[in-house]
Amino acid sequence: MYSSRSKKPQSNARRWQIGAVAGVAVAIVGVGLGVASADAAVPTVNCPALRVNVAVPAQAQNEVASNLQLLNTQINEANARLKSSVGQGGANFIQNAILGPLADKRFATINRIETAIGRNAAKPDLNAEGLKTCTLNQGGGASAAQPTQVAGNGGGAAAGNNGNGAANAVGNISCPQVNVNVAVPQSAAAEVQRNLALLNTQITEAQNRLNNSVGQGGANFVQNAILGPLADKRFATINRIETAIGRQSAKPNLNAEGLKTCSVSKGAGAAQGTGVQTQSATALAASAGKIVCPAVNVNVAVPAQAAAEVQRNLALLDTQIAESQNRLNNSVGQGGANFVQNAILGPLADKRNSTINRIETAIGRNAAKPNLNAEGLKTCAVQK
């Protein structure tokens, strides 16, 4: 009896264990079903589509396409955050932690698209403020993908100076021609040529600045930031051309003040001429004139001891004339009315007086000192 009564509780225990296991299994299945339902109910973001409805310059297409794709990446990241944060936070968790930051990212991305286009064409208004805000698809439907197609502006040879349609929209910088209508000394030709080429470089740089700044600044932006600085550069360059010529010839007036100002026109801007008509050394010398000096004749017997010194000083008189002639040739147009007298003929007279005096002294050391008329023979003139 005792042993039979002891078996009954064991049977009941086994039945209880089996029932408990079955209950756990049901509970696990129930939880699994509950999770599946919750996953199906996770919302997704619903964002307004951004459509770039303007032609995009070729230089900006990659950047625009990259930012359009980024809008889709931002949506995917927000959806992943929604799924991984079910049940987190309070009533405003989704707005504060997901939708709000997504709106900020979208606003910045749309602004970058506008800026990228605006560097080479008119900056568009793509309504970043109106398109930044996304809502929720409460039923868990798929988020609509953002369009990523970019419409180009055509480009091609007819697009203006820089090969894209933007140039036609902004116009071309047009500057008056700088014509060097005087003979340029050969020694100044390279410098003049370099500065004439610089005028073209300045126009090209200003045109690029114009193309790349469409929509920037206010009403006076082009004048203040492009045409004004260009005028200053042109004025300085034309002045350098005048100065280069003036070092060796008469300094010309190329009208730097009148030719410095450029404008923006719809027609193509003409290149600045770079041809230089040079002036030969012979023509330059002829325009300067010739220095003529009275001959110094040593009409007395020269002691042998003084012969070499006398000969050396007579040769020096010729050297002084040659040096003065070079100075005259290279200073045409310099100084005022008295430049030649004060800077060339006067110093030459002083040198000649000293040299003739040295000849007299050399002879006078070993014979009677002659009077070779240094005062009367020192003065030279310029003969045209």
C-alpha positions as CSV (number, residue, x, y, z in Angstrom):
1,M,0.0,0.0,0.0
2,Y,2.7,2.3,0.9
3,S,4.6,1.8,-2.3
4,S,1.5,2.2,-4.5
5,R,0.6,5.5,-2.8
6,S,4.1,6.8,-3.4
7,K,3.8,6.5,-7.2
8,K,0.8,8.7,-7.6
9,P,2.5,12.0,-6.7
10,Q,5.3,11.2,-9.2
11,S,2.7,10.7,-12.0
12,N,1.1,14.0,-11.1
13,A,4.5,15.7,-11.1
14,R,5.3,14.5,-14.5
15,R,1.9,15.7,-15.8
16,W,2.6,19.1,-14.3
17,Q,6.0,19.3,-15.9
18,I,4.5,18.4,-19.3
19,G,1.8,21.0,-18.9
20,A,4.3,23.6,-17.8
21,V,6.5,23.0,-20.9
22,A,3.4,23.2,-23.1
23,G,2.5,26.5,-21.4
24,V,5.9,27.9,-22.0
25,A,5.8,26.9,-25.7
26,V,2.5,28.6,-26.1
27,A,3.9,31.7,-24.4
28,I,6.9,31.7,-26.7
29,V,4.7,31.4,-29.8
30,G,2.6,34.2,-28.5
31,V,5.5,36.5,-28.0
32,G,6.8,35.6,-31.5
33,L,3.5,36.5,-33.0
34,G,3.5,39.7,-31.0
35,V,6.9,40.8,-32.3
36,A,5.9,40.0,-35.9
37,S,2.9,42.3,-35.6
38,A,4.9,45.1,-34.0
39,D,7.5,45.0,-36.9
40,A,4.7,45.2,-39.4
41,A,3.4,48.4,-37.7
42,V,6.8,50.3,-37.6
43,P,6.2,53.5,-39.6
44,T,8.5,54.8,-42.4
45,V,9.3,58.3,-43.4
46,N,7.5,60.0,-46.2
47,C,9.4,62.9,-47.7
48,P,8.4,65.3,-50.5
49,A,10.3,64.8,-53.8
50,L,12.9,67.3,-54.8
51,R,12.9,67.9,-58.5
52,V,15.8,70.0,-59.9
53,N,13.8,71.7,-62.7
54,V,16.7,73.8,-64.0
55,A,19.5,73.0,-66.4
56,V,22.6,71.9,-64.4
57,P,26.0,73.2,-65.7
58,A,28.4,70.3,-66.6
59,Q,30.8,71.4,-63.8
60,A,28.1,70.9,-61.2
61,Q,26.4,67.7,-62.4
62,N,28.5,65.3,-60.3
63,E,28.0,67.3,-57.1
64,V,24.2,67.7,-57.7
65,A,23.8,64.0,-58.4
66,S,25.8,63.1,-55.3
67,N,23.6,65.3,-53.1
68,L,20.4,63.9,-54.7
69,Q,21.5,60.4,-53.8
70,L,22.3,61.6,-50.3
71,L,18.6,62.5,-49.8
72,N,17.8,58.8,-50.3
73,T,20.5,57.8,-48.0
74,Q,19.1,60.1,-45.3
75,I,15.7,58.5,-45.7
76,N,17.1,55.0,-45.4
77,E,19.0,55.9,-42.3
78,A,15.9,57.5,-40.7
79,N,13.8,54.3,-41.5
80,A,16.5,52.1,-39.9
81,R,16.4,54.4,-36.8
82,L,12.6,54.1,-36.6
83,K,12.9,50.3,-36.7
84,S,15.6,50.0,-34.1
85,S,14.1,52.4,-31.6
86,V,10.5,51.0,-31.3
87,G,9.3,51.8,-27.8
88,Q,12.1,54.1,-26.9
89,G,11.6,57.6,-25.6
90,G,8.3,59.5,-24.9
91,A,5.6,60.9,-27.1
92,N,7.9,63.2,-29.0
93,F,10.8,60.8,-29.4
94,I,10.3,60.3,-33.2
95,Q,9.9,64.0,-33.9
96,N,12.9,65.1,-31.8
97,A,15.3,62.2,-32.5
98,I,14.4,61.3,-36.1
99,L,12.2,63.6,-38.1
100,G,13.7,66.8,-36.8
101,P,17.4,65.9,-37.5
102,L,16.2,64.5,-40.9
103,A,14.7,67.9,-41.8
104,D,17.9,69.7,-40.9
105,K,20.0,67.3,-43.1
106,R,17.6,67.7,-46.0
107,F,17.6,71.5,-45.7
108,A,21.4,71.6,-45.8
109,T,21.6,69.1,-48.7
110,I,19.1,71.0,-50.9
111,N,21.0,74.2,-50.2
112,R,24.2,72.5,-51.3
113,I,22.5,71.6,-54.6
114,E,21.5,75.2,-55.1
115,T,25.0,76.5,-54.4
116,A,26.6,73.9,-56.7
117,I,24.4,75.1,-59.6
118,G,24.9,78.7,-58.7
119,R,28.7,78.6,-59.2
120,N,28.3,78.3,-63.0
121,A,24.7,79.5,-63.7
122,A,21.9,81.4,-62.1
123,K,21.4,80.1,-58.5
124,P,18.0,78.4,-58.3
125,D,15.5,78.4,-55.4
126,L,14.6,74.8,-54.9
127,N,12.4,75.5,-51.9
128,A,14.6,73.9,-49.3
129,E,12.4,75.3,-46.5
130,G,9.3,73.8,-48.0
131,L,10.8,70.4,-48.9
132,K,12.8,69.7,-45.8
133,T,10.0,68.3,-43.6
134,C,9.1,64.6,-43.8
135,T,6.1,62.8,-42.2
136,L,5.4,59.2,-41.3
137,N,3.7,56.4,-43.2
138,Q,1.9,54.9,-40.3
139,G,1.0,51.7,-42.1
140,G,4.7,50.8,-42.5
141,G,4.6,51.3,-46.3
142,A,7.8,51.8,-48.3
143,S,9.2,55.3,-48.5
144,A,9.2,56.9,-51.9
145,A,12.6,57.2,-53.5
146,Q,13.9,60.7,-54.3
147,P,14.5,61.4,-58.0
148,T,18.3,61.4,-58.8
149,Q,18.2,62.4,-62.5
150,V,20.2,65.6,-63.4
151,A,19.3,67.6,-66.6
152,G,22.4,69.1,-68.2
153,N,22.6,72.5,-69.9
154,G,23.7,71.2,-73.3
155,G,27.2,72.7,-73.4
156,G,28.7,72.8,-76.9
157,A,30.5,75.3,-79.0
158,A,27.7,77.8,-79.1
159,A,27.7,78.1,-75.3
160,G,30.0,81.1,-75.2
161,N,33.6,81.7,-74.1
162,N,33.9,78.8,-71.6
163,G,32.1,76.1,-73.5
164,N,28.9,75.9,-71.4
165,G,25.5,77.4,-71.5
166,A,26.2,79.5,-68.4
167,A,28.3,82.0,-70.4
168,N,25.4,82.9,-72.7
169,A,23.4,83.8,-69.7
170,V,25.9,86.1,-68.0
171,G,27.3,87.8,-71.1
172,N,30.9,88.4,-72.2
173,I,33.4,91.0,-70.9
174,S,34.2,93.5,-73.7
175,C,37.2,95.9,-73.4
176,P,38.4,98.6,-75.8
177,Q,41.5,97.8,-77.8
178,V,44.9,99.1,-76.7
179,N,46.8,100.0,-79.9
180,V,50.5,100.8,-79.5
181,N,50.6,103.2,-82.4
182,V,54.3,104.3,-81.9
183,A,57.5,102.6,-82.8
184,V,58.7,100.5,-79.9
185,P,62.5,100.5,-79.1
186,Q,63.9,97.0,-79.5
187,S,65.1,97.0,-75.9
188,A,61.5,97.6,-74.7
189,A,59.7,95.2,-77.2
190,A,59.7,92.1,-74.9
191,E,58.3,94.1,-71.9
192,V,55.6,95.7,-74.1
193,Q,54.7,92.4,-75.6
194,R,54.4,90.8,-72.2
195,N,52.0,93.5,-70.9
196,L,49.9,93.4,-74.0
197,A,49.5,89.6,-73.4
198,L,48.6,90.4,-69.8
199,L,45.7,92.5,-70.9
200,N,44.2,89.3,-72.5
201,T,44.9,87.3,-69.4
202,Q,43.1,89.8,-67.2
203,I,40.0,89.7,-69.4
204,T,40.0,85.8,-69.3
205,E,40.3,85.8,-65.5
206,A,37.5,88.4,-65.2
207,Q,35.3,86.3,-67.6
208,N,35.8,83.2,-65.5
209,R,34.9,85.2,-62.4
210,L,31.8,86.5,-64.1
211,N,30.7,82.9,-65.2
212,N,31.3,81.5,-61.7
213,S,29.5,84.1,-59.7
214,V,26.1,84.2,-61.2
215,G,23.5,85.2,-58.5
216,Q,26.1,86.3,-56.0
217,G,26.1,89.7,-54.3
218,G,23.6,92.5,-55.0
219,A,22.9,94.8,-57.9
220,N,26.4,96.2,-58.0
221,F,28.3,93.0,-57.6
222,V,29.6,92.7,-61.1
223,Q,30.8,96.4,-61.2
224,N,32.4,96.3,-57.7
225,A,33.9,92.8,-57.7
226,I,34.8,92.3,-61.4
227,L,34.7,95.3,-63.7
228,G,36.1,97.8,-61.2
229,P,39.2,95.7,-60.3
230,L,39.7,94.8,-64.0
231,A,39.8,98.6,-64.8
232,D,42.5,99.1,-62.2
233,K,44.6,96.3,-63.5
234,R,44.2,97.5,-67.1
235,F,45.2,101.1,-66.2
236,A,48.4,99.9,-64.4
237,T,49.3,97.6,-67.3
238,I,48.8,100.3,-70.0
239,N,50.9,102.7,-67.9
240,R,53.7,100.1,-67.7
241,I,53.7,99.9,-71.5
242,E,54.0,103.7,-71.8
243,T,56.9,103.6,-69.3
244,A,58.7,100.8,-71.0
245,I,58.7,102.7,-74.3
246,G,59.6,105.9,-72.6
247,R,62.8,104.6,-71.2
248,Q,64.3,104.4,-74.7
249,S,62.2,106.8,-76.7
250,A,59.6,109.5,-76.4
251,K,57.1,108.3,-73.8
252,P,53.7,107.9,-75.6
253,N,50.2,108.7,-74.2
254,L,48.2,105.5,-74.9
255,N,45.1,106.8,-73.2
256,A,45.2,104.5,-70.2
257,E,42.3,106.4,-68.5
258,G,40.1,106.1,-71.5
259,L,40.9,102.5,-72.3
260,K,40.8,101.0,-68.9
261,T,37.0,100.5,-68.6
262,C,35.3,97.3,-69.8
263,S,31.7,96.3,-69.9
264,V,29.5,93.2,-70.1
265,S,27.8,92.6,-73.4
266,K,25.9,89.7,-75.1
267,G,28.4,89.7,-78.1
268,A,31.8,88.0,-78.0
269,G,34.6,90.0,-76.5
270,A,37.5,90.7,-78.9
271,A,41.0,89.7,-77.9
272,Q,43.5,92.5,-77.3
273,G,46.1,93.0,-80.0
274,T,49.6,91.9,-79.1
275,G,51.6,93.0,-82.2
276,V,54.5,95.4,-81.6
277,Q,56.2,97.6,-84.2
278,T,59.8,97.8,-83.1
279,Q,62.2,100.7,-83.7
280,S,65.7,99.9,-84.9
281,A,68.8,101.1,-83.1
282,T,69.7,103.2,-86.2
283,A,66.3,104.9,-86.3
284,L,66.5,105.5,-82.6
285,A,69.9,107.1,-82.9
286,A,68.7,109.3,-85.8
287,S,65.8,110.5,-83.7
288,A,68.1,111.3,-80.8
289,G,70.6,113.3,-82.8
290,K,74.4,113.2,-82.8
291,I,76.8,114.6,-80.3
292,V,79.4,116.9,-82.0
293,C,82.5,118.1,-80.1
294,P,85.4,120.4,-81.2
295,A,88.6,118.6,-82.1
296,V,91.5,118.8,-79.6
297,N,94.7,119.3,-81.5
298,V,98.0,118.9,-79.6
299,N,100.0,121.3,-81.7
300,V,103.2,121.3,-79.7
301,A,106.0,118.7,-79.4
302,V,105.2,116.0,-76.9
303,P,108.2,114.8,-74.7
304,A,108.8,111.0,-75.0
305,Q,108.1,110.6,-71.3
306,A,104.6,112.1,-71.8
307,A,103.6,110.4,-75.1
308,A,101.8,107.4,-73.6
309,E,99.8,109.5,-71.1
310,V,98.9,112.1,-73.8
311,Q,97.8,109.3,-76.1
312,R,95.7,107.7,-73.4
313,N,93.8,110.9,-72.6
314,L,93.2,111.7,-76.3
315,A,91.6,108.2,-76.6
316,L,89.6,109.0,-73.5
317,L,88.0,112.0,-75.2
318,D,86.6,109.7,-77.9
319,T,85.3,107.3,-75.2
320,Q,83.5,110.1,-73.4
321,I,81.8,111.1,-76.6
322,A,80.7,107.5,-77.3
323,E,79.3,107.1,-73.8
324,S,77.4,110.3,-74.0
325,Q,76.0,109.3,-77.4
326,N,74.7,106.1,-75.9
327,R,73.1,108.0,-73.1
328,L,71.4,110.3,-75.5
329,N,70.1,107.4,-77.6
330,N,68.7,105.7,-74.6
331,S,67.0,108.6,-73.0
332,V,64.9,110.0,-75.8
333,G,61.8,111.6,-74.3
334,Q,63.0,111.6,-70.8
335,G,63.1,114.6,-68.5
336,G,62.1,118.1,-69.4
337,A,63.4,120.7,-71.9
338,N,66.8,120.9,-70.2
339,F,67.4,117.2,-69.7
340,V,70.0,116.7,-72.5
341,Q,72.0,119.8,-71.4
342,N,71.9,119.0,-67.6
343,A,72.2,115.2,-67.8
344,I,74.5,114.7,-70.8
345,L,76.2,117.7,-72.4
346,G,77.0,119.4,-69.1
347,P,78.7,116.3,-67.5
348,L,80.5,115.7,-70.8
349,A,81.9,119.2,-70.8
350,D,83.3,118.8,-67.3
351,K,85.0,115.5,-68.3
352,R,86.5,117.0,-71.4
353,N,87.9,120.0,-69.5
354,S,89.6,117.7,-67.0
355,T,91.0,115.4,-69.7
356,I,92.5,118.3,-71.7
357,N,94.0,119.7,-68.5
358,R,95.6,116.4,-67.9
359,I,97.2,116.4,-71.4
360,E,98.6,119.9,-70.7
361,T,100.0,118.8,-67.3
362,A,101.6,115.6,-68.8
363,I,103.5,117.7,-71.4
364,G,104.4,120.4,-68.8
365,R,106.3,117.9,-66.7
366,N,109.1,117.7,-69.3
367,A,108.6,120.8,-71.4
368,A,106.8,124.1,-71.5
369,K,103.2,123.6,-70.4
370,P,101.0,124.4,-73.4
371,N,97.6,126.0,-73.3
372,L,95.3,123.8,-75.4
373,N,92.3,125.9,-74.7
374,A,90.4,123.4,-72.5
375,E,87.8,126.0,-71.7
376,G,87.0,126.7,-75.3
377,L,87.1,123.0,-76.4
378,K,85.1,121.4,-73.6
379,T,81.6,122.2,-74.9
380,C,79.8,119.9,-77.2
381,A,76.4,120.1,-78.9
382,V,73.7,117.8,-80.3
383,Q,73.3,118.0,-84.1
384,K,70.0,116.7,-85.6
